[in-house]
Amino acid sequence: MRDFLKKIVVRSTFKKALKLEKSKELSDYVLAKGYRKLKINTKRTVKDFFLITIGIFLAAFGFKGFLLTNHFIDGGATGISLLISALTEIPLHYLIIVVNAPFIFLAYSIMGRKFAVKTVLAITGLAICLATVTFPNVTNDNLLVSIFGGFFLGAGIGFAVRGGAVIDGTEVLAIFVSRKVGATVGDVIIVINIMIFSAAAYLLGVEIALYSMITYIAASKTLDFIIEGIEEYIGVTIVSPHSDEIKRMIIHDIGRGVTIYKGERGFGKTGESQEMDIVYSVITRLDINKLNTEVQKIDPNAFVVMHSVKDIKGGMIKRRPLH
C-alpha cells in the first residue's frame, strides 16, 4: 500500500515536469528516483524554513532587546534602517522592508528566483516579528548592548543565510558592485560600512558610532561562526614514500577517511621526479596533534600541508573517531 501511494504521489508530481504524455507510464526506476528527489527537496525546504524562522526571532530579539532602545546601529542595510529609525522615529519594521527592497531585486538578477523568494519571506517575517512580538529591554549598559545586540543580530543573519536567504541585503549589493568595478566583495562592504558609521558619528554622536562599531564586529564574527560551523575542519595533504603506512594510520588510529591521489614528487637541483601516492584527509583540530605525532613516527621527512576547511558534507569526518 505504501509503495502504491508513493507511485501516485511521484507520478502526479513529476509527470508534468518530465513532459510525458498522460498515457505514458513511468518506469519503477524513474519513480524511485523522482521520489528520492521529492523527499530530499521536502526535507531541505523544512530545514530551511526552520533555520530562517530561528534567524528571524534571534535578529528581532537583538533589535528590540538591545539596539533599538539605545539607538545603536549595525553595518549594512540593517544599520541604515536603524539609523533612519533613530533619526525619524519611523518604525523599524517598515524600514527593514523599504531599505532591503532594492537588494531583493538585485538578488533576483544575481542569485536567482528561489533565493529572492526566500529573502522576501525572511525580510517580511522579520518585519512582522518586529511589529507584533514583544521583547524585554535586557540592559541599558552600553558595552553589553553593543556586544550582545551584535551577537543576537549576527546569529539571526547567520541562521537565515544557512536557510538560503538574507535579512540584510548588503552582501548582495557588494557582489553586484564588485562585478561592475572589479573590487572584491570585502572591499565594497568596508566602504559601505565606513559611510554608514561616518554618518552615525555625525548625526548620532561619536560615542554611539564607536559602540555601534563594536556591535558590527560582534555581529560579523557571530555571522562567520554560524555560517562556517561550530567545528573547525582541517584539510591535510601528505606527500611521503610511506603513503601506505600513513593511510592505514589515518584510517585505523585516527578513524578518518582518506583520498589517494597519484602524483609525482620533484626534488633536487635537476628537478628529478618520483612517482608516489599523495594522501589527503579531512580531520578536526583535535586530531592535529595525534596526526603530527604519528606521521613523525612513520616518516620524519614527510611533506605535510594543512589548510582550513569551512564546512563538509558526507564522508567519515562527522562520525565518532575510532580512538
PyMOL commands that set and color helices and strands:
alter all, ss='L'
color gray80, all
select helices_A, chain A and resi 2-14+28-70+76-88+92-110+113-132+142-162+170-181+185-203+206-228+243-254+285-298
alter helices_A, ss='H'
color red, helices_A
select strands_A, chain A and resi 233-239+259-267+272-284+303-309
alter strands_A, ss='S'
color yellow, strands_A
deselect
rebuild
show_as cartoon
